[in-house]
């Protein structure tokens, strides 16, 4: 039953697509999750190219919402993070807030 659910777009199986691309995915943990959201924010701030379009475009309302999402995550996980995770989240939030203010100018 699991194999039946692996069919993706164009009827290709997920494991077929994976075998054609030999790249290592990062380990999934809290830090890589936060770093992924950070990357999305940098795209929304117009500081990085959108991987889909190759263009740099600003979407400040979406960037603000993403920064607010990280702030909510910080609040909801308070006391449950390792010191490294807490520092990553705190530093990324600070940097994104400063960049947002600069871009909003």
N, CA, C and O atoms as a DFTB+ gen file, in Angstrom:
420 C
 N C O
     1  1       0.821      -1.188       0.000
     2  2       0.000       0.000       0.000
     3  2       0.865       1.252       0.000
     4  3       0.514       2.236      -0.650
     5  1       1.990       1.240       0.714
     6  2       2.883       2.394       0.723
     7  2       3.424       2.651      -0.667
     8  3       3.486       3.800      -1.104
     9  1       3.821       1.592      -1.374
    10  2       4.365       1.745      -2.726
    11  2       3.337       2.373      -3.652
    12  3       3.695       3.143      -4.543
    13  1       2.054       2.051      -3.450
    14  2       1.006       2.635      -4.280
    15  2       0.913       4.136      -4.064
    16  3       0.592       4.869      -5.000
    17  1       1.182       4.608      -2.863
    18  2       1.076       6.021      -2.542
    19  2       2.302       6.819      -2.950
    20  3       2.311       8.043      -2.821
    21  1       3.339       6.145      -3.441
    22  2       4.556       6.851      -3.824
    23  2       4.483       7.429      -5.227
    24  3       5.400       8.138      -5.640
    25  1       3.427       7.151      -5.968
    26  2       3.321       7.690      -7.324
    27  2       3.198       9.199      -7.232
    28  3       2.369       9.730      -6.494
    29  1       4.025       9.865      -7.984
    30  2       4.044      11.324      -7.952
    31  2       3.495      11.899      -9.235
    32  3       2.638      11.290      -9.877
    33  1       3.980      13.067      -9.615
    34  2       3.564      13.712     -10.840
    35  2       3.940      12.845     -12.026
    36  3       4.965      12.163     -12.013
    37  1       3.110      12.877     -13.041
    38  2       3.345      12.109     -14.262
    39  2       3.447      10.610     -13.992
    40  3       4.031       9.883     -14.796
    41  1       2.896      10.138     -12.887
    42  2       2.900       8.720     -12.580
    43  2       4.248       8.162     -12.171
    44  3       4.385       6.950     -12.008
    45  1       5.247       9.015     -11.999
    46  2       6.573       8.547     -11.588
    47  2       6.570       8.283     -10.100
    48  3       5.957       9.015      -9.323
    49  1       7.255       7.240      -9.720
    50  2       7.375       6.914      -8.305
    51  2       8.428       7.796      -7.670
    52  3       9.402       8.169      -8.323
    53  1       8.245       8.132      -6.409
    54  2       9.184       8.997      -5.691
    55  2      10.578       8.395      -5.649
    56  3      11.567       9.115      -5.788
    57  1      10.673       7.063      -5.456
    58  2      11.998       6.461      -5.376
    59  2      12.691       6.455      -6.737
    60  3      13.921       6.460      -6.789
    61  1      11.932       6.444      -7.849
    62  2      12.527       6.562      -9.182
    63  2      13.163       7.931      -9.360
    64  3      14.274       8.042      -9.879
    65  1      12.464       8.968      -8.930
    66  2      12.993      10.329      -9.045
    67  2      14.236      10.486      -8.182
    68  3      15.197      11.139      -8.590
    69  1      14.223       9.891      -6.993
    70  2      15.371       9.997      -6.097
    71  2      16.602       9.323      -6.686
    72  3      17.721       9.803      -6.504
    73  1      16.402       8.213      -7.388
    74  2      17.550       7.496      -7.924
    75  2      18.222       8.265      -9.053
    76  3      19.393       8.021      -9.345
    77  1      17.515       9.180      -9.691
    78  2      18.083       9.967     -10.780
    79  2      18.898      11.147     -10.272
    80  3      19.727      11.678     -11.010
    81  1      18.687      11.560      -9.053
    82  2      19.400      12.691      -8.464
    83  2      20.224      12.180      -7.293
    84  3      19.670      11.694      -6.306
    85  1      21.537      12.287      -7.396
    86  2      22.350      11.827      -6.274
    87  2      22.854      13.037      -5.502
    88  3      23.929      13.568      -5.781
    89  1      22.070      13.457      -4.540
    90  2      22.450      14.538      -3.651
    91  2      21.989      14.176      -2.248
    92  3      21.001      13.469      -2.053
    93  1      22.728      14.678      -1.295
    94  2      22.399      14.372       0.097
    95  2      21.503      15.467       0.656
    96  3      21.813      16.654       0.551
    97  1      20.417      15.066       1.236
    98  2      19.536      16.020       1.896
    99  2      20.068      16.283       3.294
   100  3      20.636      15.391       3.923
   101  1      19.886      17.506       3.783
   102  2      20.363      17.786       5.142
   103  2      19.554      16.999       6.170
   104  3      18.404      16.626       5.936
   105  1      20.184      16.763       7.303
   106  2      19.513      16.087       8.413
   107  2      18.323      16.950       8.840
   108  3      18.430      18.175       8.903
   109  1      17.215      16.320       9.127
   110  2      16.034      17.058       9.554
   111  2      16.075      17.207      11.065
   112  3      15.988      16.226      11.804
   113  1      16.209      18.440      11.509
   114  2      16.148      18.755      12.933
   115  2      15.659      20.194      13.076
   116  3      15.390      20.862      12.078
   117  1      15.547      20.662      14.288
   118  2      15.013      21.996      14.534
   119  2      15.853      23.071      13.856
   120  3      15.311      24.004      13.264
   121  1      17.168      22.942      13.942
   122  2      18.054      23.962      13.370
   123  2      17.910      24.054      11.854
   124  3      17.841      25.156      11.310
   125  1      17.865      22.916      11.166
   126  2      17.712      22.974       9.707
   127  2      16.333      23.495       9.321
   128  3      16.182      24.144       8.286
   129  1      15.331      23.217      10.143
   130  2      13.989      23.761       9.917
   131  2      14.020      25.284       9.994
   132  3      13.485      25.960       9.116
   133  1      14.640      25.824      11.034
   134  2      14.732      27.279      11.205
   135  2      15.562      27.892      10.076
   136  3      15.214      28.953       9.557
   137  1      16.648      27.236       9.696
   138  2      17.481      27.743       8.601
   139  2      16.714      27.749       7.280
   140  3      16.909      28.641       6.455
   141  1      15.857      26.773       7.079
   142  2      15.029      26.732       5.878
   143  2      14.051      27.904       5.853
   144  3      13.867      28.544       4.817
   145  1      13.432      28.181       6.983
   146  2      12.520      29.326       7.072
   147  2      13.296      30.623       6.868
   148  3      12.792      31.556       6.242
   149  1      14.515      30.688       7.391
   150  2      15.376      31.851       7.191
   151  2      15.620      32.080       5.697
   152  3      15.524      33.210       5.218
   153  1      15.931      31.025       4.975
   154  2      16.162      31.145       3.532
   155  2      14.925      31.678       2.819
   156  3      15.027      32.527       1.934
   157  1      13.769      31.179       3.206
   158  2      12.523      31.671       2.616
   159  2      12.346      33.158       2.892
   160  3      11.931      33.910       2.010
   161  1      12.657      33.578       4.099
   162  2      12.544      34.995       4.457
   163  2      13.479      35.855       3.624
   164  3      13.102      36.942       3.186
   165  1      14.692      35.378       3.402
   166  2      15.659      36.137       2.601
   167  2      15.185      36.279       1.158
   168  3      15.420      37.308       0.526
   169  1      14.524      35.260       0.639
   170  2      13.929      35.354      -0.699
   171  2      12.804      36.382      -0.675
   172  3      12.715      37.221      -1.572
   173  1      11.947      36.326       0.339
   174  2      10.822      37.250       0.446
   175  2      11.279      38.696       0.624
   176  3      10.595      39.624       0.191
   177  1      12.422      38.885       1.255
   178  2      12.984      40.227       1.423
   179  2      13.666      40.720       0.145
   180  3      14.097      41.871       0.076
   181  1      13.762      39.859      -0.855
   182  2      14.390      40.232      -2.117
   183  2      15.901      40.190      -2.077
   184  3      16.559      40.771      -2.940
   185  1      16.465      39.513      -1.089
   186  2      17.917      39.453      -0.934
   187  2      18.522      38.221      -1.601
   188  3      19.717      38.198      -1.895
   189  1      17.712      37.211      -1.838
   190  2      18.139      36.001      -2.546
   191  2      17.193      35.772      -3.714
   192  3      16.029      36.171      -3.675
   193  1      17.707      35.125      -4.753
   194  2      16.860      34.770      -5.883
   195  2      15.866      33.694      -5.474
   196  3      16.194      32.780      -4.716
   197  1      14.659      33.815      -5.982
   198  2      13.664      32.769      -5.810
   199  2      14.130      31.564      -6.623
   200  3      14.341      31.690      -7.830
   201  1      14.298      30.401      -5.993
   202  2      14.795      29.238      -6.728
   203  2      13.892      28.836      -7.902
   204  3      14.373      28.285      -8.892
   205  1      12.605      29.108      -7.795
   206  2      11.674      28.717      -8.856
   207  2      11.781      29.628     -10.073
   208  3      11.731      29.156     -11.209
   209  1      11.930      30.934      -9.840
   210  2      11.935      31.890     -10.952
   211  2      13.322      32.395     -11.318
   212  3      13.544      32.858     -12.436
   213  1      14.256      32.307     -10.373
   214  2      15.588      32.854     -10.606
   215  2      15.636      34.366     -10.469
   216  3      16.659      34.986     -10.762
   217  1      14.539      34.961     -10.026
   218  2      14.433      36.417      -9.893
   219  2      14.465      36.832      -8.424
   220  3      14.054      36.081      -7.539
   221  1      14.964      38.043      -8.186
   222  2      14.882      38.634      -6.852
   223  2      13.667      39.556      -6.834
   224  3      13.618      40.547      -7.561
   225  1      12.697      39.223      -6.003
   226  2      11.509      40.058      -5.864
   227  2      11.176      40.191      -4.388
   228  3      11.302      39.238      -3.620
   229  1      10.746      41.393      -4.003
   230  2      10.377      41.639      -2.605
   231  2       8.903      41.350      -2.397
   232  3       8.060      41.682      -3.230
   233  1       8.616      40.733      -1.282
   234  2       7.252      40.557      -0.811
   235  2       7.307      40.819       0.690
   236  3       7.324      39.889       1.496
   237  1       7.335      42.104       1.050
   238  2       7.531      42.478       2.454
   239  2       6.410      42.007       3.376
   240  3       6.700      41.606       4.503
   241  1       5.135      42.034       2.955
   242  2       4.104      41.496       3.856
   243  2       4.320      40.010       4.169
   244  3       4.124      39.578       5.305
   245  1       4.721      39.238       3.168
   246  2       4.979      37.817       3.402
   247  2       6.234      37.624       4.252
   248  3       6.286      36.729       5.095
   249  1       7.249      38.469       4.026
   250  2       8.466      38.402       4.845
   251  2       8.130      38.681       6.306
   252  3       8.623      37.996       7.203
   253  1       7.287      39.691       6.544
   254  2       6.891      40.019       7.921
   255  2       6.137      38.854       8.554
   256  3       6.364      38.517       9.716
   257  1       5.249      38.247       7.793
   258  2       4.498      37.111       8.325
   259  2       5.434      35.950       8.674
   260  3       5.243      35.282       9.690
   261  1       6.429      35.716       7.846
   262  2       7.375      34.631       8.101
   263  2       8.227      34.935       9.327
   264  3       8.506      34.042      10.127
   265  1       8.640      36.187       9.478
   266  2       9.401      36.594      10.666
   267  2       8.530      36.447      11.912
   268  3       8.999      35.987      12.953
   269  1       7.263      36.838      11.802
   270  2       6.335      36.679      12.927
   271  2       6.132      35.203      13.272
   272  3       5.974      34.853      14.441
   273  1       6.136      34.347      12.264
   274  2       6.019      32.906      12.493
   275  2       7.207      32.403      13.308
   276  3       7.040      31.610      14.235
   277  1       8.406      32.867      12.959
   278  2       9.598      32.481      13.734
   279  2       9.514      33.004      15.165
   280  3       9.927      32.321      16.102
   281  1       8.982      34.210      15.337
   282  2       8.822      34.771      16.682
   283  2       7.836      33.932      17.502
   284  3       8.052      33.697      18.691
   285  1       6.759      33.486      16.862
   286  2       5.801      32.626      17.549
   287  2       6.456      31.298      17.927
   288  3       6.242      30.774      19.020
   289  1       7.252      30.767      17.008
   290  2       7.969      29.520      17.270
   291  2       8.914      29.687      18.459
   292  3       9.033      28.793      19.296
   293  1       9.581      30.834      18.525
   294  2      10.473      31.123      19.654
   295  2       9.690      31.118      20.969
   296  3      10.134      30.544      21.963
   297  1       8.534      31.757      20.963
   298  2       7.713      31.839      22.174
   299  2       7.184      30.458      22.587
   300  3       7.225      30.100      23.764
   301  1       6.696      29.698      21.626
   302  2       6.079      28.402      21.924
   303  2       7.090      27.327      22.314
   304  3       6.730      26.342      22.959
   305  1       8.354      27.511      21.927
   306  2       9.372      26.501      22.248
   307  2      10.262      26.923      23.413
   308  3      11.211      26.220      23.762
   309  1       9.956      28.064      24.010
   310  2      10.772      28.575      25.118
   311  2      10.912      27.517      26.215
   312  3       9.921      26.970      26.701
   313  1      12.157      27.242      26.591
   314  2      12.437      26.258      27.631
   315  2      12.562      24.830      27.118
   316  3      12.889      23.924      27.884
   317  1      12.304      24.620      25.827
   318  2      12.358      23.273      25.261
   319  2      13.458      23.095      24.222
   320  3      13.549      22.040      23.595
   321  1      14.288      24.104      24.032
   322  2      15.344      24.044      23.024
   323  2      16.704      23.859      23.680
   324  3      16.913      24.236      24.833
   325  1      17.623      23.273      22.921
   326  2      19.008      23.240      23.391
   327  2      19.560      24.656      23.280
   328  3      18.963      25.503      22.616
   329  1      20.678      24.918      23.916
   330  2      21.253      26.267      23.839
   331  2      21.636      26.610      22.401
   332  3      21.490      27.760      21.988
   333  1      22.121      25.636      21.634
   334  2      22.452      25.887      20.225
   335  2      21.205      26.250      19.420
   336  3      21.221      27.203      18.642
   337  1      20.137      25.494      19.606
   338  2      18.888      25.775      18.889
   339  2      18.344      27.148      19.262
   340  3      17.902      27.909      18.401
   341  1      18.383      27.452      20.544
   342  2      17.898      28.752      21.014
   343  2      18.717      29.895      20.409
   344  3      18.157      30.905      19.983
   345  1      20.036      29.732      20.374
   346  2      20.903      30.770      19.806
   347  2      20.672      30.953      18.316
   348  3      20.630      32.083      17.829
   349  1      20.524      29.859      17.591
   350  2      20.258      29.957      16.153
   351  2      18.970      30.728      15.911
   352  3      18.934      31.645      15.091
   353  1      17.920      30.360      16.619
   354  2      16.628      31.016      16.439
   355  2      16.701      32.491      16.818
   356  3      16.200      33.348      16.091
   357  1      17.320      32.782      17.948
   358  2      17.433      34.165      18.416
   359  2      18.234      35.019      17.429
   360  3      17.823      36.131      17.094
   361  1      19.373      34.503      16.965
   362  2      20.223      35.257      16.039
   363  2      19.557      35.460      14.682
   364  3      19.642      36.542      14.102
   365  1      18.901      34.431      14.183
   366  2      18.212      34.558      12.898
   367  2      17.083      35.570      13.004
   368  3      16.905      36.399      12.111
   369  1      16.326      35.509      14.082
   370  2      15.246      36.477      14.267
   371  2      15.780      37.907      14.309
   372  3      15.203      38.801      13.689
   373  1      16.863      38.128      15.027
   374  2      17.458      39.460      15.111
   375  2      17.875      39.944      13.718
   376  3      17.542      41.058      13.313
   377  1      18.603      39.097      12.995
   378  2      19.086      39.480      11.660
   379  2      17.926      39.759      10.707
   380  3      17.950      40.747       9.973
   381  1      16.922      38.903      10.714
   382  2      15.781      39.099       9.819
   383  2      15.019      40.372      10.155
   384  3      14.580      41.091       9.258
   385  1      14.863      40.650      11.429
   386  2      14.176      41.890      11.817
   387  2      14.945      43.116      11.348
   388  3      14.347      44.075      10.858
   389  1      16.262      43.091      11.494
   390  2      17.087      44.220      11.040
   391  2      17.009      44.375       9.520
   392  3      16.896      45.489       9.010
   393  1      17.070      43.265       8.809
   394  2      16.974      43.308       7.351
   395  2      15.601      43.801       6.902
   396  3      15.495      44.547       5.928
   397  1      14.558      43.389       7.603
   398  2      13.203      43.831       7.268
   399  2      13.085      45.344       7.414
   400  3      12.555      46.019       6.532
   401  1      13.579      45.871       8.523
   402  2      13.522      47.324       8.752
   403  2      14.291      48.053       7.651
   404  3      13.831      49.072       7.136
   405  1      15.452      47.532       7.299
   406  2      16.272      48.146       6.248
   407  2      15.543      48.121       4.903
   408  3      15.515      49.129       4.196
   409  1      14.958      46.986       4.550
   410  2      14.274      46.857       3.261
   411  2      12.989      47.672       3.215
   412  3      12.615      48.189       2.162
   413  1      12.319      47.785       4.346
   414  2      11.076      48.561       4.396
   415  2      11.372      50.048       4.252
   416  3      10.593      50.800       3.668
   417  1      12.538      50.462       4.808
   418  2      13.077      51.804       4.737
   419  2      12.103      52.862       4.607
   420  3      12.471      54.035       4.539
